[in-house]
Amino acid sequence: MPASVPKTRAGGFPLAAVRSLVLGFVIAAAIPGCSSLPRNPVPPALVEQAQIPGMPDVRARAGRPAPAMERDYLLSLQQESPEDFPVAADGIIHYPHLALSGGGVNGAFGAGFLKGWTETGTRPVFKIVTGVSTGALMAPFAFLGPGYDESLHKFYTTTTTANVFTERSRLMALMRGDALADTAPLVTLIERYIDTALLEQVAQAHRQGRRLFMGTVDLDTRSFMVWNMGLIACQADDAALALFRKVMLASSSVPIAFPPVLFEVEADGKRYDEMHVDGFVWANVFLNGGIFDPAKLHTSAGRAPGREDIFVIHNGQLSAPPASTTRSLRGITVRTIDISGRAGIVGDLFREFTFAQRNQADFHWVTIDESVVLPDLTAFDPAQMASLYQAGYDAARAGPAWRTQPPGIRGE
């Protein structure tokens, strides 16, 4: 296969989109007094009180313990089946945990990898599945297991650009809007796949002690929000279905390129809105965001010792071949954003590896081999995504060859 300069950044969206962002910054800086759209943000003094109406415990801010999430995880230990999570010969309950990264159309790799993993007969039942960006779009299907492999295959090999967004006039978007594109097609696509039947399947898995988390970024508080998707699903009404879909949309809404998603919240008896964007802004992959410590909770539950087996699927590549940088403001900015994105996923892997070491957990991760030519990410091309799906499938069927150390350690 001929060498090609990958046209993606590790954060998960096309360099074409990065260039649009750069152009947007330049134009916005040159147009004083651009108008803004109306909204009703939460007053700074009330942000800690803000909750989703009727669903107060379905999310938590990363970076600190969340009592409601801790209680929910303890409940999951009581709910789980010994058939799903038996006590192993070493006297320990091993809890497989799957973390799915961002990566835009590169999610086709992860979808193919999951299918190939299924066919090896070694894919476990996951205690926790987490997703960010395209990983959030994949996560419900990965969470529900091999029976949804075909849904992932269809999603990542038939979706076209027209199914995801429509372009807006850049100048009008900057003067009167909040994004360069309209994601109404993506809203329709999510609605097509996420229906009441799937929601009930997620709720059933939640009641059986398994957990599904997704991540978004709250622009007002500049924080990462972890959403308990199974708990949302358990509410089993129209509001739950709408919120479930909305979180998936927010987690995959690349800022500036795609519109942010507004969530209605309640604080001090009044209604406000929060503005959320793609979770990759904070992390391209995450385990639990620090909202609870599984090892501590396993001990307090009075059960056999529990230990995580962590599996990370990175829908991207860590590096790219050398290429000349254009000596211009735009060229330097694009290259800088690309480099910082790749550094971000490396940092994420080191962070989760450190967590694994502290908790004596097994750590496994896979990335797209650098010999694979990534699709042209300027468009959602089903043929190119099908090729990448096949690359993921072949990688899993061949092993899969998991890496167990973070990048740069012991030759990884």
C-alpha positions as CSV (number, residue, x, y, z in Angstrom):
1,M,0.0,0.0,0.0
2,P,1.5,3.4,-1.0
3,A,2.5,5.8,1.7
4,S,0.2,8.7,2.3
5,V,0.2,11.6,4.7
6,P,-2.7,11.0,7.1
7,K,-5.2,13.8,6.8
8,T,-6.4,13.6,10.3
9,R,-5.5,14.9,13.7
10,A,-5.6,12.7,16.8
11,G,-8.4,14.7,18.3
12,G,-10.8,13.1,15.8
13,F,-11.8,15.4,13.0
14,P,-10.6,16.3,9.5
15,L,-7.7,18.7,8.9
16,A,-10.2,20.2,6.5
17,A,-12.3,21.0,9.5
18,V,-9.2,22.3,11.3
19,R,-8.5,24.6,8.4
20,S,-12.1,25.8,8.6
21,L,-11.7,26.6,12.3
22,V,-8.5,28.5,11.6
23,L,-10.2,30.5,8.8
24,G,-13.1,31.1,11.2
25,F,-10.7,32.5,13.9
26,V,-9.1,34.8,11.3
27,I,-12.4,36.1,10.0
28,A,-13.9,36.5,13.4
29,A,-10.9,38.4,14.6
30,A,-11.3,40.8,11.7
31,I,-15.0,41.4,12.2
32,P,-15.7,43.4,15.3
33,G,-18.9,43.1,17.1
34,C,-20.2,39.9,15.6
35,S,-23.7,39.2,16.8
36,S,-24.5,36.3,19.2
37,L,-27.6,34.1,19.5
38,P,-29.8,34.4,22.5
39,R,-29.5,32.0,25.4
40,N,-30.2,31.8,29.1
41,P,-26.9,30.5,30.8
42,V,-26.7,29.3,34.4
43,P,-25.5,32.1,36.7
44,P,-21.9,31.3,37.9
45,A,-23.1,31.2,41.5
46,L,-25.6,28.4,40.6
47,V,-23.6,26.1,38.3
48,E,-23.0,23.5,41.1
49,Q,-26.7,23.3,41.6
50,A,-27.7,22.8,37.9
51,Q,-29.4,19.5,37.3
52,I,-31.4,17.9,34.4
53,P,-35.0,18.3,35.4
54,G,-36.4,15.1,36.7
55,M,-33.0,13.3,36.4
56,P,-30.7,14.8,39.0
57,D,-28.1,12.0,39.2
58,V,-27.5,11.2,35.6
59,R,-24.2,13.1,35.2
60,A,-21.2,14.4,37.1
61,R,-18.3,16.7,36.5
62,A,-14.9,15.0,36.0
63,G,-12.0,15.4,38.3
64,R,-13.6,14.8,41.7
65,P,-15.6,12.1,43.4
66,A,-19.3,12.2,42.7
67,P,-21.4,10.7,45.6
68,A,-24.3,9.8,43.3
69,M,-22.0,8.0,40.8
70,E,-20.3,6.2,43.7
71,R,-23.6,4.9,45.0
72,D,-24.6,3.9,41.5
73,Y,-21.5,1.9,41.0
74,L,-21.9,0.2,44.4
75,L,-25.5,-0.7,43.2
76,S,-24.0,-2.2,40.0
77,L,-22.0,-4.6,42.1
78,Q,-25.1,-5.8,43.7
79,Q,-27.0,-6.1,40.4
80,E,-24.3,-7.9,38.4
81,S,-24.6,-11.5,37.5
82,P,-21.8,-14.0,38.5
83,E,-22.2,-15.5,35.0
84,D,-21.1,-12.2,33.5
85,F,-18.4,-11.5,36.1
86,P,-17.4,-14.7,37.9
87,V,-14.7,-15.0,40.6
88,A,-11.7,-16.3,38.7
89,A,-9.2,-19.0,39.8
90,D,-7.1,-16.3,41.4
91,G,-10.0,-15.3,43.7
92,I,-10.5,-12.0,41.9
93,I,-13.4,-10.7,39.9
94,H,-12.1,-9.3,36.6
95,Y,-14.1,-6.4,35.2
96,P,-13.4,-5.7,31.5
97,H,-13.7,-2.0,30.7
98,L,-13.8,-0.7,27.1
99,A,-12.9,2.9,26.3
100,L,-13.6,4.2,22.8
101,S,-11.8,7.2,21.5
102,G,-12.8,10.0,19.1
103,G,-11.7,9.9,15.5
104,G,-14.5,11.0,13.2
105,V,-14.9,8.6,10.3
106,N,-11.9,6.6,11.7
107,G,-14.5,5.1,14.0
108,A,-14.9,2.6,11.1
109,F,-11.7,1.0,12.4
110,G,-13.1,0.5,15.8
111,A,-16.3,-0.9,14.4
112,G,-14.4,-3.4,12.3
113,F,-12.1,-4.2,15.3
114,L,-15.1,-5.1,17.5
115,K,-16.5,-7.4,14.8
116,G,-13.2,-9.1,14.4
117,W,-12.7,-9.4,18.2
118,T,-16.2,-11.0,18.4
119,E,-15.1,-13.7,15.8
120,T,-12.0,-14.6,17.8
121,G,-14.3,-15.7,20.6
122,T,-12.3,-13.7,23.2
123,R,-14.4,-10.5,23.4
124,P,-15.7,-10.2,26.9
125,V,-18.9,-8.8,28.5
126,F,-17.9,-5.3,29.5
127,K,-18.7,-4.0,33.0
128,I,-18.2,-0.4,31.7
129,V,-18.1,1.1,28.2
130,T,-17.1,4.7,27.7
131,G,-17.1,6.9,24.6
132,V,-16.1,10.3,23.4
133,S,-17.0,11.9,20.0
134,T,-17.2,9.1,17.4
135,G,-16.6,6.8,20.3
136,A,-19.9,8.0,21.8
137,L,-21.7,7.1,18.6
138,M,-20.2,3.6,18.8
139,A,-20.6,3.1,22.5
140,P,-24.3,2.0,22.8
141,F,-23.7,-0.8,20.2
142,A,-20.4,-1.9,21.7
143,F,-22.1,-1.9,25.1
144,L,-25.0,-4.1,24.0
145,G,-22.6,-6.7,22.6
146,P,-21.9,-8.7,19.5
147,G,-25.6,-8.7,18.5
148,Y,-25.2,-5.1,17.5
149,D,-22.0,-5.6,15.4
150,E,-24.0,-5.4,12.2
151,S,-25.5,-2.1,13.3
152,L,-22.0,-0.7,13.7
153,H,-21.0,-2.1,10.4
154,K,-23.9,-0.4,8.7
155,F,-23.4,2.9,10.5
156,Y,-19.7,3.1,9.6
157,T,-19.9,1.9,6.0
158,T,-23.0,3.5,4.6
159,T,-23.0,7.0,6.2
160,T,-22.3,9.8,3.8
161,T,-21.5,13.5,4.4
162,A,-25.1,14.4,3.6
163,N,-26.1,12.1,6.5
164,V,-23.9,14.2,9.0
165,F,-24.0,17.9,8.1
166,T,-24.7,20.5,5.6
167,E,-22.4,23.5,5.1
168,R,-23.4,27.0,5.9
169,S,-22.0,30.2,4.5
170,R,-18.9,30.8,6.5
171,L,-19.3,34.6,6.6
172,M,-23.0,34.4,7.7
173,A,-22.2,31.7,10.2
174,L,-19.6,33.9,11.8
175,M,-21.7,37.0,11.8
176,R,-25.0,35.5,12.8
177,G,-24.5,31.9,13.9
178,D,-22.6,29.6,16.2
179,A,-21.1,27.1,13.7
180,L,-19.9,26.6,10.2
181,A,-22.2,23.6,9.5
182,D,-25.7,22.4,10.4
183,T,-25.9,19.0,12.0
184,A,-29.7,18.5,11.4
185,P,-28.8,15.4,9.3
186,L,-26.8,13.9,12.2
187,V,-29.8,14.4,14.5
188,T,-31.9,12.4,12.1
189,L,-29.2,9.7,11.8
190,I,-29.0,9.3,15.6
191,E,-32.8,9.2,15.8
192,R,-32.8,6.4,13.2
193,Y,-30.5,4.2,15.2
194,I,-31.4,5.1,18.8
195,D,-35.0,4.1,19.3
196,T,-37.1,3.0,22.2
197,A,-36.2,-0.7,21.6
198,L,-32.5,0.1,21.9
199,L,-33.0,2.3,24.9
200,E,-34.8,-0.6,26.7
201,Q,-31.8,-2.9,25.9
202,V,-29.4,-0.3,27.4
203,A,-31.7,0.0,30.5
204,Q,-31.8,-3.8,30.9
205,A,-28.0,-4.0,30.8
206,H,-27.8,-1.3,33.4
207,R,-30.2,-3.1,35.7
208,Q,-27.9,-6.2,35.3
209,G,-25.0,-4.2,36.8
210,R,-23.3,-2.9,33.7
211,R,-22.6,0.8,33.0
212,L,-22.4,3.0,29.9
213,F,-20.8,6.5,30.1
214,M,-20.3,9.2,27.6
215,G,-18.4,12.5,27.8
216,T,-19.2,16.1,26.8
217,V,-17.6,19.4,27.6
218,D,-19.6,22.2,29.3
219,L,-18.2,25.4,27.8
220,D,-19.5,27.6,30.5
221,T,-17.8,25.8,33.4
222,R,-14.9,24.6,31.1
223,S,-15.4,21.1,32.5
224,F,-15.8,17.5,31.3
225,M,-19.2,16.0,32.0
226,V,-19.6,12.3,32.5
227,W,-23.1,11.1,31.6
228,N,-24.6,7.9,33.1
229,M,-26.4,6.7,29.9
230,G,-27.9,3.5,31.4
231,L,-29.5,5.5,34.2
232,I,-31.0,7.9,31.6
233,A,-32.3,4.9,29.7
234,C,-33.9,3.4,32.9
235,Q,-36.4,6.4,33.0
236,A,-37.9,4.8,29.9
237,D,-40.0,7.8,28.6
238,D,-39.8,10.3,25.8
239,A,-37.7,12.7,27.9
240,A,-35.1,10.0,28.5
241,L,-35.0,9.0,24.8
242,A,-34.5,12.7,23.8
243,L,-31.8,13.2,26.4
244,F,-30.0,10.1,25.4
245,R,-29.9,11.2,21.8
246,K,-28.9,14.7,22.8
247,V,-25.9,13.6,24.8
248,M,-24.7,11.5,21.8
249,L,-25.1,14.6,19.6
250,A,-23.2,16.9,22.0
251,S,-20.4,14.4,22.4
252,S,-19.8,14.4,18.7
253,S,-20.3,18.2,18.0
254,V,-16.9,19.5,17.0
255,P,-16.9,23.1,18.3
256,I,-17.0,25.9,15.6
257,A,-17.4,23.3,12.9
258,F,-20.7,22.0,14.4
259,P,-23.2,23.8,16.6
260,P,-23.0,23.4,20.4
261,V,-25.9,21.5,22.0
262,L,-28.0,23.3,24.7
263,F,-29.3,21.3,27.7
264,E,-32.1,22.6,29.7
265,V,-31.2,22.5,33.4
266,E,-32.8,23.6,36.7
267,A,-31.0,25.6,39.4
268,D,-32.6,27.3,42.5
269,G,-36.0,26.6,41.1
270,K,-35.4,28.3,37.7
271,R,-34.7,26.9,34.2
272,Y,-31.5,27.8,32.4
273,D,-29.4,26.3,29.6
274,E,-25.9,24.8,29.4
275,M,-23.8,24.8,26.2
276,H,-22.0,21.5,25.5
277,V,-19.6,20.4,22.8
278,D,-17.5,17.4,21.7
279,G,-15.9,15.6,24.7
280,F,-12.5,15.4,22.8
281,V,-11.9,19.1,23.8
282,W,-11.1,17.7,27.3
283,A,-10.1,14.1,26.6
284,N,-10.0,11.9,23.5
285,V,-10.6,8.8,25.7
286,F,-11.5,8.3,29.3
287,L,-12.2,5.6,31.9
288,N,-14.3,7.3,34.5
289,G,-13.0,10.8,34.7
290,G,-12.2,10.5,38.4
291,I,-15.9,10.5,39.5
292,F,-15.4,7.3,41.5
293,D,-12.6,4.9,42.4
294,P,-13.6,1.3,41.5
295,A,-10.9,-0.3,43.7
296,K,-12.1,1.5,46.8
297,L,-15.7,0.6,46.1
298,H,-14.9,-3.0,45.4
299,T,-13.4,-3.2,48.9
300,S,-16.3,-1.4,50.6
301,A,-18.8,-3.7,49.0
302,G,-17.5,-6.6,51.0
303,R,-17.2,-8.8,47.9
304,A,-14.4,-10.7,46.3
305,P,-11.6,-8.4,45.3
306,G,-12.4,-6.7,41.9
307,R,-9.9,-5.6,39.3
308,E,-10.3,-3.8,36.0
309,D,-9.1,-5.2,32.6
310,I,-8.9,-2.0,30.6
311,F,-9.2,-2.1,26.8
312,V,-8.7,1.2,24.8
313,I,-9.5,1.4,21.1
314,H,-7.9,4.5,19.6
315,N,-9.6,5.4,16.3
316,G,-6.6,7.2,14.9
317,Q,-2.8,7.2,14.5
318,L,-0.3,8.6,16.9
319,S,2.1,10.1,14.3
320,A,2.3,11.1,10.7
321,P,5.2,11.1,8.2
322,P,7.2,14.3,8.0
323,A,5.8,17.0,5.7
324,S,6.8,20.6,5.0
325,T,5.0,23.2,6.9
326,T,3.8,26.2,4.9
327,R,5.4,29.4,6.2
328,S,2.1,31.2,6.8
329,L,-0.1,32.0,9.7
330,R,-2.6,29.5,8.6
331,G,-0.1,26.8,7.8
332,I,1.7,27.1,11.1
333,T,-1.6,27.2,13.0
334,V,-3.0,24.0,11.3
335,R,0.2,22.1,12.0
336,T,0.3,23.3,15.6
337,I,-3.3,22.1,16.2
338,D,-2.4,18.8,14.5
339,I,0.6,18.2,16.8
340,S,-1.3,19.2,20.0
341,G,-4.0,16.8,19.1
342,R,-1.6,13.9,18.7
343,A,0.1,14.9,22.0
344,G,-3.4,14.9,23.6
345,I,-4.1,11.2,22.9
346,V,-0.6,10.3,24.1
347,G,-1.3,12.1,27.4
348,D,-4.7,10.4,27.7
349,L,-3.0,7.0,27.3
350,F,-0.4,7.8,30.0
351,R,-3.2,9.0,32.3
352,E,-5.2,5.9,32.0
353,F,-2.1,3.7,32.2
354,T,-1.2,5.4,35.5
355,F,-4.7,4.7,36.8
356,A,-4.3,1.0,35.8
357,Q,-1.0,0.7,37.6
358,R,-2.3,2.3,40.8
359,N,-5.3,-0.1,40.8
360,Q,-3.2,-3.1,39.7
361,A,-5.4,-3.3,36.6
362,D,-4.4,-4.9,33.3
363,F,-4.0,-2.3,30.5
364,H,-4.4,-2.9,26.8
365,W,-4.7,-0.5,23.9
366,V,-4.7,-0.6,20.1
367,T,-4.3,2.1,17.5
368,I,-4.4,2.1,13.7
369,D,-1.2,0.8,12.3
370,E,0.8,3.6,10.6
371,S,1.0,1.5,7.4
372,V,-2.7,2.0,6.9
373,V,-3.7,4.9,4.7
374,L,-6.4,6.8,6.5
375,P,-9.5,7.8,4.5
376,D,-9.8,11.2,3.0
377,L,-11.5,12.9,6.0
378,T,-12.8,15.8,3.9
379,A,-15.9,13.7,3.3
380,F,-17.7,10.7,4.7
381,D,-17.0,8.3,1.9
382,P,-18.6,4.8,2.4
383,A,-16.0,3.0,0.3
384,Q,-13.1,4.5,2.2
385,M,-14.7,3.8,5.5
386,A,-15.4,0.2,4.4
387,S,-11.7,-0.2,3.7
388,L,-10.8,1.1,7.2
389,Y,-13.5,-1.1,8.7
390,Q,-11.8,-4.1,7.1
391,A,-8.4,-2.9,8.5
392,G,-9.9,-3.0,12.0
393,Y,-11.5,-6.3,11.4
394,D,-8.2,-7.9,10.1
395,A,-6.3,-6.4,13.0
396,A,-8.6,-8.0,15.6
397,R,-8.8,-11.3,13.8
398,A,-5.0,-11.6,13.7
399,G,-4.7,-11.4,17.4
400,P,-5.6,-8.9,18.5
401,A,-2.1,-7.6,19.2
402,W,-2.7,-5.4,22.2
403,R,-0.1,-2.9,23.5
404,T,0.3,-3.0,27.2
405,Q,2.5,0.0,27.8
406,P,1.9,3.7,26.9
407,P,3.6,5.1,23.8
408,G,7.4,5.2,23.9
409,I,7.7,2.8,26.8
410,R,9.5,-0.5,26.1
411,G,9.2,0.0,22.4
412,E,5.5,0.6,22.3
